[in-house]
Amino acid sequence: MSLSKKLTLEKLDVKGKRVVMRVDFNVPMKNKQMTNNQRIKAVIPSIKFCLDHGAKSVVLISHLGRPDGVPMPDKYSLEPVAVELKSLLGKDVLFLKECVGPEVEKACADPAAGSVILLENLHFHVEEEGKGKDAYGNKVKAKPIEIEAFQGSLSKLGDVYVNDAFGTAHRAHRYQEPLSNVGSMVGVNLPQKAGGFLMKKD
């Protein structure tokens, strides 16, 4: 059963909780400027719902482009998205230049109430899709233990998980098959999971 057919966001108790939300911010970019912000606008209702219902924080995770597991901040960073998101929400958005690791976990552990945090591009890590390329362009595969560590770090960033990335939800990554029960692209393993408003709409 798909996530969208399970718990929906309006039935999820987010008060006082840290919400990890998978979104689709794979927006068209040119010279570090986005040329269309529709995908960002589309997820605003889900973010605002969480904030309006007392969520402690909303941690947004997404990918942009096809860096194939190689960090390319000059070309595929989500930082410009954070600027646009701040404008659309009318509130500060904290952008973190990584998506996993001790510093990210620390920043998301006990943020100020009502915080919105955008993590760096998930596709900078080969573990997100299970395969990619190294810095020299050679094809590489992530080891299961590395994928589990990646998923584990993401799972520490919140108390509940919301998937509002319709554009990516139907593309189960190869390594996700044995982890289909966790119901997310990257295997965020949290006790409560729900589909956002975009998932419900589609």
N, C-alpha and C positions, 0 to 999 in steps of 0.2 A: 504494500500500500504506500502511496506517495505521501510525502510530508504534507502536501496541500490538502489531503483528504483526512488528515488527523486533526490535531489541535490547531485552532486559528488564533491569531494574535489577540483579537478582542476578548477571547476567553482565557488568555494567559495572565496570571497574576505577576505583574512586573514591579509592584511597589517595593522599593528598597533593594531591588535586585540589579545586578550587572547583566546587561543584555548583550550577548554576542550576536550580531546580525550580519548574515551573508548578503551582500548586495552586488549588483552588476554595474560597476562604474567603468566598464570597458568602453569609454567614450572616445570619439574621434579627436585626435590631437594634431596640431601643426605648430612647430616652433614653440613647444611647451605651452601652447594655448589651445583650449578645447574649442572646437567649432560647432558643437551641439551639446547642450546640457540636459537634454530630455531625460536621459536615464538617471541623472541625479535628481531632477525634479520629481520623477516618478516614485522615488522611495521616501520622499519627505513625509507623506502621511503616516507611514509606519514609524519613522523616527519620532515624529511629534506625538503620536499616540503613546509611545513608551515614556516620553518625557512628561506628558500631561498626566499620566497615570503613576507618576512618582518613581520611575526607574532611577536607580542610583547612577547608572551610566549606560551609554549605548556605544559599544565597541564595534566599529564597522570594518568588515574584512571583504576584500575584493581583489580582482586581478585587472590588469590593463595590458593589452597587446600580447605578443608572443615572445617574451625574452627567453623562453625555454630553460628556466632555472638559473640563468645568469643575471646577476644584478646589473641593470642598465638604468640608473636613476636619471641620467641626462635625457633619455628617450622615453622611458616608461614609468616614471615616478607618478604616484598618485597625489603628490603635494599640490599641484594646481587644482585638483578636485577639492581638496580641503578648503582652499580659498573660495571657490564657488559655493561650496556647501555652507560655509560661514555666512555668505551673502544671502543665500536662500532661506536659511534657518533663522537668521537674525541673531545668532549667538556664536560665541567662540567655539572653534573646533580644534582640538589638539591633534596635531599630526605627528606620528611617530615614524622615524626613519627605518624601522624594522617591523616585522610582523610576529616574530617569535624571539624567545631568549629572555634572560634574567631582567634586562632593563625594561622590556615591554611588560613582563609579568609584574614588575614592581610598579610601573606607571598605572596599570589597570587593577591592582590589588585593592586599593582603597581611594579611588578618585573622589573629587568633590561631587556632591549630589547634583545630578542633572548634567554631568559631563558627557560630551560627545567626543569620541576618540576615533580617528581614522588611522588604520595601520598601513604600512607600505605594501606594495604589490606582492601578493601571494606567489605570483609566478616567478619571483626572483629566487625561489627555492625549488629545486628539482623534486622535492618531496611532495609538493602540492599536486602534481600530476603523476608522479611516480617515475617519470622519465623526462629527459631533456638533453641539454648539451653542456659540455664544460666550457671553460673560458677560451679553449682552442677550437671549439666547434665540433669536438668529438661527441658522439652519442653516448649518453650515460643513463644508468638506471639507479633509482634510489633503493637502498636496502630496506627491507621490512622494518628493521629496528630504527632506522633513521626516520621512516614515515611515522612510526609510532611516537617517536620523540617529538616530531613536528606537530602531530595531532595533539599530543599531550600538552605541549606548551600553549597551543591555541585554546584548549579546553580549560586552562587555568585562568583565562581572561574574563570569564563570566559565570553566572549562575544559571542562566537559561539561554537557549539558542533559538533564533528566529531566522528562517530562510526567506528572504524577499528578493532572491535573484532568479527570476523565472528563466532568464536567458541561459543560465548555466545549470539549472536544476535537472534538466532532462539529459544532460551529458555526463553520465556516471563515468568517472575516470577509471582506468583499467585496474588500478590497485584497490579501488573502493569495493569491489565485488564482495570480499569476505567481511567487509565492514558495513554492509548495506543497512544493518539494523540501527546504525547511529544516525542515519538520515541526513547527511550533509555531504557537500563536495569534498571536504577535507577531513571528514571524520571527527568533527567537534563533538566530544562525548560528554554531554550534560544531561542531567536527569529529566529536564523538561525541554521539549522542542515544539515549535509551532511554525506555521506558514504565515508570512506577512500578507499585507493587503494585495500586493501584486500577484502573489501566488493564488489568492482567493479569486481575484478578478479573472485570471487566465484559466 
